[in-house]
Amino acid sequence: MPTVNGIAAAGMVSLPGMMTGQIPAEIPLLEELKYHILIMFLIVDGTGIGLFTAVFRVRNWIVDCHHRLRFDRLD
């Protein structure tokens, strides 16, 4: 499931593992939701940082200093 769709459905349709562990422990609902939102944002941030790192590393590898594509590096 894509990350953004997972955030939209989380808590309404599905209960993540951390919330199902906190429900029997009788943690207040707002505390559970704060932890859940924090974890979901950390997942999105990690995915975004990984994506941008990969894109910029490939861009630097495939383009030379004169901003020309290096087709020999594609093979």
PyMOL CGO cylinders between C-alpha atoms (Angstrom):
from pymol import cmd
from pymol.cgo import CYLINDER

trace = [
    CYLINDER, 0.00, 0.00, 0.00, 1.42, 3.43, -0.86, 0.3, 1, 1, 1, 1, 1, 1,
    CYLINDER, 1.42, 3.43, -0.86, 2.52, 5.46, 2.14, 0.3, 1, 1, 1, 1, 1, 1,
    CYLINDER, 2.52, 5.46, 2.14, 0.10, 8.36, 1.66, 0.3, 1, 1, 1, 1, 1, 1,
    CYLINDER, 0.10, 8.36, 1.66, -2.87, 6.01, 1.29, 0.3, 1, 1, 1, 1, 1, 1,
    CYLINDER, -2.87, 6.01, 1.29, -1.71, 4.18, 4.41, 0.3, 1, 1, 1, 1, 1, 1,
    CYLINDER, -1.71, 4.18, 4.41, -1.78, 7.42, 6.37, 0.3, 1, 1, 1, 1, 1, 1,
    CYLINDER, -1.78, 7.42, 6.37, -5.29, 8.23, 5.10, 0.3, 1, 1, 1, 1, 1, 1,
    CYLINDER, -5.29, 8.23, 5.10, -6.64, 4.83, 6.16, 0.3, 1, 1, 1, 1, 1, 1,
    CYLINDER, -6.64, 4.83, 6.16, -4.69, 4.37, 9.38, 0.3, 1, 1, 1, 1, 1, 1,
    CYLINDER, -4.69, 4.37, 9.38, -6.76, 4.57, 12.51, 0.3, 1, 1, 1, 1, 1, 1,
    CYLINDER, -6.76, 4.57, 12.51, -10.08, 4.66, 10.68, 0.3, 1, 1, 1, 1, 1, 1,
    CYLINDER, -10.08, 4.66, 10.68, -10.04, 1.36, 8.84, 0.3, 1, 1, 1, 1, 1, 1,
    CYLINDER, -10.04, 1.36, 8.84, -7.06, -0.48, 10.26, 0.3, 1, 1, 1, 1, 1, 1,
    CYLINDER, -7.06, -0.48, 10.26, -5.48, -0.54, 13.69, 0.3, 1, 1, 1, 1, 1, 1,
    CYLINDER, -5.48, -0.54, 13.69, -1.68, -0.61, 13.60, 0.3, 1, 1, 1, 1, 1, 1,
    CYLINDER, -1.68, -0.61, 13.60, 0.20, -2.96, 15.88, 0.3, 1, 1, 1, 1, 1, 1,
    CYLINDER, 0.20, -2.96, 15.88, 1.23, -0.31, 18.36, 0.3, 1, 1, 1, 1, 1, 1,
    CYLINDER, 1.23, -0.31, 18.36, -2.36, 0.83, 18.95, 0.3, 1, 1, 1, 1, 1, 1,
    CYLINDER, -2.36, 0.83, 18.95, -3.63, -2.71, 19.43, 0.3, 1, 1, 1, 1, 1, 1,
    CYLINDER, -3.63, -2.71, 19.43, -0.97, -3.15, 22.11, 0.3, 1, 1, 1, 1, 1, 1,
    CYLINDER, -0.97, -3.15, 22.11, -1.92, 0.07, 23.88, 0.3, 1, 1, 1, 1, 1, 1,
    CYLINDER, -1.92, 0.07, 23.88, -5.68, -0.57, 23.90, 0.3, 1, 1, 1, 1, 1, 1,
    CYLINDER, -5.68, -0.57, 23.90, -5.47, -3.47, 26.41, 0.3, 1, 1, 1, 1, 1, 1,
    CYLINDER, -5.47, -3.47, 26.41, -3.03, -1.42, 28.51, 0.3, 1, 1, 1, 1, 1, 1,
    CYLINDER, -3.03, -1.42, 28.51, -5.79, 1.21, 28.88, 0.3, 1, 1, 1, 1, 1, 1,
    CYLINDER, -5.79, 1.21, 28.88, -3.62, 4.06, 27.62, 0.3, 1, 1, 1, 1, 1, 1,
    CYLINDER, -3.62, 4.06, 27.62, -5.74, 7.19, 26.93, 0.3, 1, 1, 1, 1, 1, 1,
    CYLINDER, -5.74, 7.19, 26.93, -6.89, 7.41, 23.32, 0.3, 1, 1, 1, 1, 1, 1,
    CYLINDER, -6.89, 7.41, 23.32, -5.18, 10.76, 22.68, 0.3, 1, 1, 1, 1, 1, 1,
    CYLINDER, -5.18, 10.76, 22.68, -1.82, 9.31, 23.77, 0.3, 1, 1, 1, 1, 1, 1,
    CYLINDER, -1.82, 9.31, 23.77, -2.30, 6.36, 21.41, 0.3, 1, 1, 1, 1, 1, 1,
    CYLINDER, -2.30, 6.36, 21.41, -3.13, 8.69, 18.54, 0.3, 1, 1, 1, 1, 1, 1,
    CYLINDER, -3.13, 8.69, 18.54, -0.09, 10.91, 19.24, 0.3, 1, 1, 1, 1, 1, 1,
    CYLINDER, -0.09, 10.91, 19.24, 2.23, 7.91, 19.05, 0.3, 1, 1, 1, 1, 1, 1,
    CYLINDER, 2.23, 7.91, 19.05, 0.51, 6.62, 15.94, 0.3, 1, 1, 1, 1, 1, 1,
    CYLINDER, 0.51, 6.62, 15.94, 0.74, 9.97, 14.14, 0.3, 1, 1, 1, 1, 1, 1,
    CYLINDER, 0.74, 9.97, 14.14, 4.42, 10.28, 15.13, 0.3, 1, 1, 1, 1, 1, 1,
    CYLINDER, 4.42, 10.28, 15.13, 5.24, 6.83, 13.75, 0.3, 1, 1, 1, 1, 1, 1,
    CYLINDER, 5.24, 6.83, 13.75, 3.34, 7.45, 10.50, 0.3, 1, 1, 1, 1, 1, 1,
    CYLINDER, 3.34, 7.45, 10.50, 5.14, 10.76, 9.94, 0.3, 1, 1, 1, 1, 1, 1,
    CYLINDER, 5.14, 10.76, 9.94, 8.50, 9.12, 10.65, 0.3, 1, 1, 1, 1, 1, 1,
    CYLINDER, 8.50, 9.12, 10.65, 7.71, 6.47, 8.03, 0.3, 1, 1, 1, 1, 1, 1,
    CYLINDER, 7.71, 6.47, 8.03, 6.76, 9.15, 5.47, 0.3, 1, 1, 1, 1, 1, 1,
    CYLINDER, 6.76, 9.15, 5.47, 9.86, 11.21, 6.28, 0.3, 1, 1, 1, 1, 1, 1,
    CYLINDER, 9.86, 11.21, 6.28, 12.13, 8.19, 5.97, 0.3, 1, 1, 1, 1, 1, 1,
    CYLINDER, 12.13, 8.19, 5.97, 10.59, 7.27, 2.63, 0.3, 1, 1, 1, 1, 1, 1,
    CYLINDER, 10.59, 7.27, 2.63, 10.94, 10.84, 1.35, 0.3, 1, 1, 1, 1, 1, 1,
    CYLINDER, 10.94, 10.84, 1.35, 14.55, 11.18, 2.46, 0.3, 1, 1, 1, 1, 1, 1,
    CYLINDER, 14.55, 11.18, 2.46, 15.41, 7.85, 0.86, 0.3, 1, 1, 1, 1, 1, 1,
    CYLINDER, 15.41, 7.85, 0.86, 13.67, 8.81, -2.38, 0.3, 1, 1, 1, 1, 1, 1,
    CYLINDER, 13.67, 8.81, -2.38, 15.40, 12.19, -2.68, 0.3, 1, 1, 1, 1, 1, 1,
    CYLINDER, 15.40, 12.19, -2.68, 18.78, 10.67, -1.80, 0.3, 1, 1, 1, 1, 1, 1,
    CYLINDER, 18.78, 10.67, -1.80, 18.38, 8.03, -4.50, 0.3, 1, 1, 1, 1, 1, 1,
    CYLINDER, 18.38, 8.03, -4.50, 17.23, 10.54, -7.12, 0.3, 1, 1, 1, 1, 1, 1,
    CYLINDER, 17.23, 10.54, -7.12, 20.08, 12.98, -6.47, 0.3, 1, 1, 1, 1, 1, 1,
    CYLINDER, 20.08, 12.98, -6.47, 22.72, 10.24, -6.38, 0.3, 1, 1, 1, 1, 1, 1,
    CYLINDER, 22.72, 10.24, -6.38, 21.52, 8.84, -9.71, 0.3, 1, 1, 1, 1, 1, 1,
    CYLINDER, 21.52, 8.84, -9.71, 21.33, 12.34, -11.18, 0.3, 1, 1, 1, 1, 1, 1,
    CYLINDER, 21.33, 12.34, -11.18, 24.91, 13.07, -10.14, 0.3, 1, 1, 1, 1, 1, 1,
    CYLINDER, 24.91, 13.07, -10.14, 26.07, 9.74, -11.51, 0.3, 1, 1, 1, 1, 1, 1,
    CYLINDER, 26.07, 9.74, -11.51, 24.35, 10.01, -14.91, 0.3, 1, 1, 1, 1, 1, 1,
    CYLINDER, 24.35, 10.01, -14.91, 25.08, 13.72, -15.66, 0.3, 1, 1, 1, 1, 1, 1,
    CYLINDER, 25.08, 13.72, -15.66, 28.58, 15.11, -16.06, 0.3, 1, 1, 1, 1, 1, 1,
    CYLINDER, 28.58, 15.11, -16.06, 29.89, 18.53, -14.98, 0.3, 1, 1, 1, 1, 1, 1,
    CYLINDER, 29.89, 18.53, -14.98, 28.67, 20.11, -18.26, 0.3, 1, 1, 1, 1, 1, 1,
    CYLINDER, 28.67, 20.11, -18.26, 25.09, 18.93, -17.59, 0.3, 1, 1, 1, 1, 1, 1,
    CYLINDER, 25.09, 18.93, -17.59, 25.16, 16.36, -20.38, 0.3, 1, 1, 1, 1, 1, 1,
    CYLINDER, 25.16, 16.36, -20.38, 23.72, 12.89, -20.10, 0.3, 1, 1, 1, 1, 1, 1,
    CYLINDER, 23.72, 12.89, -20.10, 26.33, 10.14, -19.92, 0.3, 1, 1, 1, 1, 1, 1,
    CYLINDER, 26.33, 10.14, -19.92, 24.78, 7.40, -22.04, 0.3, 1, 1, 1, 1, 1, 1,
    CYLINDER, 24.78, 7.40, -22.04, 27.83, 5.19, -21.50, 0.3, 1, 1, 1, 1, 1, 1,
    CYLINDER, 27.83, 5.19, -21.50, 26.90, 4.96, -17.81, 0.3, 1, 1, 1, 1, 1, 1,
    CYLINDER, 26.90, 4.96, -17.81, 23.39, 3.69, -18.59, 0.3, 1, 1, 1, 1, 1, 1,
    CYLINDER, 23.39, 3.69, -18.59, 24.61, 0.31, -19.80, 0.3, 1, 1, 1, 1, 1, 1,
]
cmd.load_cgo(trace, "trace")
